[in-house]
Amino acid sequence: MAEVSVLQGNYTYGVTSTLKGFNLPMDLKCSSGDALPCRKAGCDVVQPYAKSCSAAGSRLQIVFCP
């Protein structure tokens, strides 16, 4: 599951959560910087895990099936 909160204060937030039944691989990433990968069912990142991007010219990208 991915949750996106756009332009909350000065940041854009993306959150992944490994809810039971998750089965779609995805990456959350800012237009600059590292991705937050969640590429398998029950992905191995801490749950929930947040990625934030500075709102000034940065974009949050969600890539399904990377």
C-alpha positions as CSV (number, residue, x, y, z in Angstrom):
1,M,0.0,0.0,0.0
2,A,1.3,3.5,-0.7
3,E,-0.1,6.7,0.7
4,V,0.9,10.1,-0.6
5,S,0.3,13.5,1.1
6,V,1.1,16.3,-1.4
7,L,2.5,19.6,-0.2
8,Q,1.9,19.2,3.5
9,G,3.8,22.2,4.8
10,N,7.1,22.4,2.9
11,Y,7.3,18.7,2.1
12,T,5.6,16.0,0.0
13,Y,5.4,12.7,1.8
14,G,5.1,9.1,0.6
15,V,4.5,6.2,2.9
16,T,4.7,2.4,2.3
17,S,3.0,-0.1,4.5
18,T,3.3,-3.9,4.3
19,L,-0.3,-4.7,5.0
20,K,-1.3,-8.3,4.9
21,G,-2.1,-9.1,1.3
22,F,0.3,-6.6,-0.3
23,N,1.5,-8.1,-3.6
24,L,2.4,-5.3,-6.0
25,P,6.1,-4.3,-6.2
26,M,6.7,-0.5,-6.1
27,D,9.4,2.1,-5.5
28,L,8.8,5.5,-3.9
29,K,11.4,8.1,-4.8
30,C,12.0,11.8,-4.9
31,S,13.1,13.3,-8.2
32,S,16.6,13.4,-6.7
33,G,17.9,10.9,-4.2
34,D,17.4,7.2,-3.4
35,A,14.3,5.1,-3.8
36,L,12.4,3.5,-1.0
37,P,12.0,0.0,-2.6
38,C,9.2,-2.4,-1.7
39,R,9.6,-5.1,-4.4
40,K,8.1,-8.3,-3.1
41,A,5.0,-9.4,-1.1
42,G,5.5,-8.5,2.5
43,C,8.4,-6.3,1.5
44,D,11.5,-6.1,3.8
45,V,11.4,-2.4,4.7
46,V,10.3,-1.3,8.2
47,Q,6.5,-0.8,8.3
48,P,5.3,1.9,7.9
49,Y,8.3,3.7,6.3
50,A,8.1,7.3,5.1
51,K,10.0,9.1,2.3
52,S,9.8,12.9,2.2
53,C,10.8,15.3,-0.6
54,S,11.3,19.0,-0.3
55,A,8.4,20.7,-2.0
56,A,10.7,23.2,-3.8
57,G,10.9,21.7,-7.2
58,S,11.0,18.1,-6.1
59,R,8.6,15.4,-7.3
60,L,7.6,12.2,-5.6
61,Q,7.6,9.3,-8.1
62,I,5.7,6.1,-7.5
63,V,6.8,3.3,-9.8
64,F,4.7,0.1,-9.9
65,C,6.5,-3.1,-10.9
66,P,10.0,-1.6,-11.1
